[in-house]
Amino acid sequence: MCLVTFFKNRSFCLQMTSMLHIPDKRPIMSLPSAVAVVFAVTAMFSLSHISASAATMEQTLPSSSYTTIINTSSWMANLPLSVRTAPLKHLIVPGSHDSATYTLDIAATPPMQGAIYQVLLDLLADPLTALIADAPIHDLTLTQRGMIAPFQLESGIRAFDLRVLYNPANVQLGLDPYFFSHSFAAVPMNETLRGIASFLSSHLGEVIIVQLSVDWEHRNQTMPQLPTVMSIVRDVLGEWLVPVPTSTNDYANYFVDTSLVNLVEAGTRVLFSLDESSVNVSAFPGIWNASAVNTFWPNGQTANMSMTTIYEYLYGTDPNTTMPENNNDQLNLVFFTITPSDASIVQNVLDHIWNLTNVTSLRDYAQEMRLPTLATLAKAVGEEKKRINIVSIDWPDAEMISAIIALNH
């Protein structure tokens, strides 16, 4: 979600600053003025990157309640034949949200669209203010435990949500200018794609789903580079890309006429879509358009709100706001994520700065969605037709991934 319009509300900025009074003999005026800017900027910036709630629910996942998948690195190949030969629409795949952000590369991040983002980048570049801004930015931006390849793939993740940026300054330095990112650069694109290719070479029964979009804060310089980005994707993953059906009828029924076995036997095991509706992908063979994966982001401020919204989306009566019943030309993805209120984000930033015990991160917030997510998935599996194909979450751990995989049995 982009908050450029939101940032134009100067009265809100003043309100945010006024909220930064610290009681108990810790006056805000005792800090450098730049630090006060960090408070407000960091808090507002975090709004566009959080998929969690500030409420605390301390839920854990009972290990005895779910089937344990021993070999997550080859779980698709080890599925029962009845599952591997069933339509792809019957598959449920664990996915990661903002998949590349297990680390940040601030130095490789080009200038951002919107003055407020550039201010933040400048603050992080300054040694003094970086000491204050670095920890909360990482805690409120990082969404994954480790790199896509081999860590996430070996852990069983099979669907990836990737954002790309182009850094022209790296061209001058002879460095890779393309990064997967989450506003800040995370990891080089080429390096990550080659890791995926290496995994595919050694795991012959696995299929991967990738959604690529342009990182919003870097759209102006990145959009013109998409033809080059697609060329790199095709150079590295070309032999594994699932061909886009040329027949309208074949496309309309692809996900009910195709199975894991079909893809493995054909040797085409990467369904790669460009999630940019303004781009005509017909010039890029093997790249599917944005409609290949139907996505839903609940954007609730607590776990309760997100799950209520998701439930309404799945089972509501209004056809304009519920998941399409017969979208045989799409896979259905739901982001099981939550977004906290602005006040809770400000509080979290202040807690970071004062090193209070109630400091939270995306990892903590994601914990709240574990049990509600699994309960909703269990109901979806129990329906006559499985409706959710990709479960995209922050900070998925081995137990959560195994529980999602087990729903296919």
C-alpha positions in Angstrom: 0.0 0.0 0.0 1.4 3.4 -0.9 0.9 6.4 1.4 2.0 9.2 -0.8 -1.4 10.8 -0.7 -1.6 10.2 3.1 1.7 12.0 3.7 0.3 15.1 2.0 -1.9 15.6 5.1 0.3 18.0 7.0 -2.1 18.3 9.9 -1.6 14.6 10.5 2.2 15.1 10.6 1.7 17.8 13.3 -0.6 15.5 15.2 2.1 12.7 15.0 4.7 15.1 16.4 2.4 16.2 19.2 2.0 12.6 20.2 5.7 12.2 20.9 5.7 13.6 24.4 7.5 11.2 26.8 6.4 11.3 30.4 8.4 10.4 33.5 11.3 12.9 33.1 12.0 12.0 29.5 11.1 15.2 27.6 11.3 15.0 23.8 13.2 18.3 23.7 16.2 16.8 25.2 16.8 14.9 22.0 18.3 16.3 18.8 15.6 17.6 16.5 16.6 15.1 13.8 15.6 12.3 16.2 12.1 13.8 16.6 11.9 13.6 12.8 12.9 10.0 12.9 10.0 9.3 15.3 7.4 10.7 13.0 8.9 9.6 9.7 9.6 6.1 10.9 6.2 5.7 12.3 4.5 6.9 9.1 6.8 5.0 6.8 6.0 1.8 8.7 2.3 2.0 7.8 3.1 1.0 4.3 5.1 -2.1 5.3 3.3 -3.8 8.1 1.2 -6.8 7.8 0.3 -7.3 11.5 -1.6 -6.1 14.5 -0.4 -4.3 17.6 -2.8 -6.4 19.8 -1.1 -9.2 21.8 -2.6 -12.6 21.7 0.3 -14.9 22.6 -1.0 -17.9 20.6 1.0 -21.0 19.9 0.4 -23.8 17.5 0.0 -27.2 19.2 2.4 -29.6 17.4 0.2 -32.6 18.2 -2.7 -31.2 16.2 -1.1 -31.3 12.8 0.6 -33.7 10.5 4.3 -33.2 10.4 5.9 -33.1 6.9 9.4 -34.7 7.3 10.9 -33.7 3.9 9.6 -30.2 3.1 12.3 -29.8 0.4 10.4 -32.3 -1.8 6.9 -32.3 -0.4 5.2 -31.9 -3.7 7.0 -35.0 -5.1 6.0 -36.9 -2.1 2.2 -36.1 -2.2 -0.2 -39.0 -2.9 -0.7 -39.7 -6.6 -4.3 -38.7 -6.2 -3.2 -35.2 -5.2 -0.5 -34.9 -7.8 -2.9 -35.8 -10.6 -5.7 -33.5 -9.3 -6.3 -30.1 -10.8 -4.0 -27.3 -9.7 -7.2 -25.6 -8.4 -7.3 -28.3 -5.6 -3.8 -27.5 -4.4 -3.0 -25.4 -1.3 0.5 -23.9 -1.3 2.4 -22.1 1.5 3.6 -18.7 0.3 5.7 -15.9 1.7 4.7 -12.2 1.7 7.4 -9.8 0.5 9.4 -12.9 0.0 12.9 -11.3 -0.4 12.9 -9.3 2.8 14.9 -11.3 5.2 17.6 -8.6 5.0 17.9 -5.0 3.9 20.7 -3.3 1.8 20.3 0.3 2.6 23.4 1.3 0.7 22.0 -0.2 -2.5 18.7 1.6 -2.2 18.2 4.4 -4.8 16.3 7.6 -4.0 12.6 7.0 -3.3 9.5 8.6 -4.8 8.1 11.1 -2.3 10.1 13.5 -0.2 9.1 11.8 3.0 10.8 8.5 1.9 13.9 10.4 0.8 14.1 12.1 4.2 14.0 8.6 5.9 16.7 7.3 3.6 18.9 10.3 4.4 18.3 9.7 8.2 19.4 6.1 7.8 22.5 7.3 6.0 23.6 9.5 8.9 25.5 7.6 11.6 23.8 9.4 14.5 20.1 9.1 13.4 20.7 5.6 11.9 21.4 4.3 15.4 17.9 5.3 16.3 16.0 4.5 13.1 17.8 1.3 12.1 16.2 -1.2 14.6 12.5 -0.2 14.2 12.8 0.0 10.4 14.2 -3.5 10.3 11.7 -4.9 12.8 8.8 -3.3 10.9 10.0 -4.1 7.4 11.6 -7.6 7.5 9.0 -10.3 6.8 10.9 -13.6 6.4 13.4 -15.8 8.3 15.9 -16.4 5.5 16.7 -16.2 1.8 14.4 -17.6 -0.8 17.0 -20.1 -2.1 17.8 -22.4 -0.5 16.2 -21.6 2.9 12.6 -20.8 2.1 12.4 -23.4 -0.7 14.0 -26.1 1.4 11.5 -25.1 4.2 8.6 -25.9 1.8 7.5 -22.4 0.6 6.4 -22.7 -3.0 4.8 -19.3 -3.8 6.8 -16.1 -3.8 5.7 -12.4 -3.7 8.5 -10.4 -5.2 9.0 -6.6 -5.7 11.7 -5.3 -8.0 13.6 -2.0 -8.1 16.2 -0.6 -10.4 19.2 1.3 -9.1 20.9 3.2 -11.9 23.8 4.2 -9.6 24.9 0.6 -9.6 25.4 0.6 -13.3 28.0 3.3 -12.9 29.8 1.1 -10.3 29.6 -2.0 -12.4 27.2 -3.7 -9.9 23.9 -5.4 -10.4 21.3 -2.7 -10.7 18.2 -4.9 -10.1 17.1 -5.9 -6.6 14.2 -7.6 -5.0 13.0 -5.2 -2.4 10.5 -3.9 0.2 11.0 -0.1 -0.4 14.6 -0.7 0.6 16.8 -2.9 -1.5 16.9 -6.4 -0.1 18.8 -8.9 -2.3 20.2 -8.9 -5.9 17.6 -10.2 -8.3 19.9 -12.2 -10.5 21.5 -13.9 -7.5 18.1 -14.9 -6.2 16.8 -16.2 -9.5 19.9 -18.4 -9.9 19.3 -19.8 -6.5 15.8 -20.8 -7.5 17.2 -22.4 -10.7 19.7 -24.4 -8.6 16.9 -25.6 -6.4 14.8 -26.7 -9.4 17.7 -28.6 -10.8 18.1 -30.7 -7.7 14.4 -31.1 -6.8 12.7 -32.5 -9.9 9.2 -32.9 -8.6 8.7 -29.4 -7.2 6.6 -26.6 -8.8 7.0 -22.9 -7.9 4.6 -20.0 -8.3 6.1 -16.5 -8.6 4.4 -13.1 -8.7 6.6 -10.1 -9.6 5.6 -6.5 -9.3 7.5 -3.2 -9.3 8.2 -1.8 -5.9 6.0 1.2 -5.5 8.5 3.7 -4.1 10.7 3.1 -7.2 8.2 2.9 -10.0 9.4 5.9 -12.0 12.9 4.5 -12.6 11.9 0.8 -12.6 8.9 0.6 -14.9 10.9 1.4 -18.1 13.3 -1.4 -17.2 10.7 -4.2 -17.1 11.6 -5.5 -20.6 15.2 -6.0 -19.3 13.9 -7.6 -16.1 11.8 -10.0 -18.1 14.7 -10.9 -20.3 16.8 -11.7 -17.2 14.0 -13.9 -15.8 13.7 -15.7 -19.1 17.5 -16.1 -19.3 17.8 -17.7 -15.9 14.4 -19.6 -15.6 13.4 -19.9 -19.2 13.6 -23.7 -19.5 11.3 -24.1 -16.4 8.7 -21.4 -17.3 5.1 -22.7 -17.8 4.0 -21.7 -21.3 1.0 -19.3 -21.5 -1.9 -21.0 -23.4 -2.5 -19.4 -26.7 -6.0 -20.7 -27.0 -8.6 -18.7 -25.2 -10.5 -21.8 -24.2 -7.3 -23.5 -22.9 -6.4 -20.4 -20.8 -9.9 -20.2 -19.4 -9.7 -23.7 -18.0 -6.0 -24.1 -17.5 -6.0 -24.6 -13.7 -8.7 -27.3 -13.8 -7.2 -29.1 -16.8 -3.6 -29.1 -15.4 -2.0 -31.0 -12.5 1.4 -31.2 -10.8 2.1 -34.4 -12.7 1.4 -32.6 -16.0 3.9 -29.8 -15.2 6.6 -32.2 -13.9 6.3 -34.4 -16.9 6.6 -31.4 -19.2 9.5 -30.0 -17.3 7.9 -26.6 -17.0 7.7 -26.0 -13.2 7.7 -22.2 -12.7 4.4 -20.4 -13.1 5.7 -16.8 -13.3 3.3 -13.9 -13.5 3.9 -10.1 -13.8 1.6 -8.4 -11.4 1.4 -5.2 -13.5 -1.9 -4.8 -15.3 -0.6 -1.9 -17.4 2.0 -4.1 -19.1 1.3 -6.3 -22.1 3.1 -9.6 -21.3 2.6 -11.1 -24.8 6.0 -9.9 -25.7 7.5 -12.0 -23.0 6.9 -15.8 -23.7 6.5 -17.8 -20.5 5.4 -14.8 -18.5 1.7 -14.8 -17.4 -0.3 -11.6 -16.9 -1.5 -10.2 -13.6 -4.9 -12.0 -13.7 -3.2 -15.5 -13.4 -3.3 -15.1 -9.6 -6.4 -13.6 -8.0 -5.2 -11.9 -4.8 -6.9 -10.6 -1.7 -5.4 -8.5 1.1 -7.6 -7.9 4.1 -5.6 -5.0 5.6 -7.3 -5.3 9.0 -5.8 -3.6 12.1 -6.2 -6.7 14.3 -6.3 -10.4 13.8 -10.0 -10.3 14.5 -10.6 -7.7 11.8 -8.5 -9.4 9.2 -10.1 -12.8 9.7 -13.6 -11.3 9.7 -12.8 -9.6 6.4 -11.3 -12.8 4.9 -14.3 -14.8 6.0 -16.6 -12.4 4.4 -14.5 -12.5 1.2 -14.7 -16.3 1.1 -18.3 -16.8 2.1 -20.1 -13.5 1.7 -23.3 -13.2 -0.3 -22.4 -10.1 -2.3 -20.8 -11.3 -5.6 -19.0 -8.0 -6.0 -17.0 -8.4 -2.8 -16.5 -12.2 -2.5 -14.1 -14.5 -4.1 -15.2 -15.6 -7.6 -16.8 -19.0 -7.6 -15.7 -20.3 -11.0 -12.5 -18.6 -11.8 -10.9 -21.6 -13.5 -8.4 -19.4 -15.2 -6.9 -18.2 -11.9 -5.3 -19.4 -8.7 -6.7 -17.8 -5.5 -4.2 -16.2 -3.2 -5.1 -14.7 0.2 -2.6 -12.6 2.3 -3.3 -13.7 5.8 -1.9 -10.5 7.2 -2.9 -7.7 9.6 -2.1 -4.0 9.6 -1.9 -2.0 12.9 -3.3 1.4 13.6 -1.1 4.5 13.3 -1.1 5.0 17.1 0.1 1.5 17.8 3.0 2.0 15.3 4.0 5.3 16.9 4.0 3.5 20.3 6.1 0.7 18.9 8.7 3.1 17.6 8.9 4.9 20.9 9.2 1.5 22.7 12.1 0.7 20.5 13.8 4.0 21.3 13.3 3.7 25.0 14.1 -0.1 25.0 10.8 -0.9 26.8 9.7 -4.5 27.3 6.7 -4.3 25.0 8.7 -3.7 21.8 7.2 -5.7 19.0 8.1 -6.6 15.4 6.4 -8.2 12.4 7.5 -11.5 13.7 5.5 -10.9 16.8 2.5 -9.7 14.9 2.6 -12.7 12.5 2.2 -15.0 15.5 -1.3 -13.7 16.1 -2.5 -15.0 12.7 -1.3 -18.6 13.1 -4.3 -20.2 14.7 -7.0 -18.1 12.9 -5.3 -18.8 9.6 -5.2 -22.5 10.0 -8.8 -22.6 11.3 -10.0 -20.7 8.2 -8.0 -23.0 5.9 -9.4 -26.1 7.5 -12.9 -24.8 6.8 -12.0 -24.0 3.2 -10.6 -27.5 2.7 -13.9 -28.9 4.1 -15.9 -27.1 1.5 -17.1 -28.9 -1.7 -14.4 -27.1 -3.7 -11.1 -25.8 -2.3 -11.1 -22.1 -2.7 -7.7 -20.9 -1.4 -4.7 -22.0 -3.4 -1.9 -19.8 -2.0 -1.5 -18.9 1.6 0.8 -15.8 1.8 2.1 -15.0 5.3 4.8 -13.2 7.2 7.5 -15.1 9.1 6.3 -18.7 8.3 8.0 -21.2 10.5 8.5 -25.0 9.9 5.4 -25.9 11.9 3.1 -23.5 10.1 4.4 -24.5 6.7 3.9 -28.2 7.5 0.4 -27.6 8.7 -0.5 -25.9 5.4 1.1 -28.6 3.4 -0.7 -31.3 5.3 -4.1 -29.8 4.2 -3.3 -31.4 0.7 -3.5 -34.9 2.1 
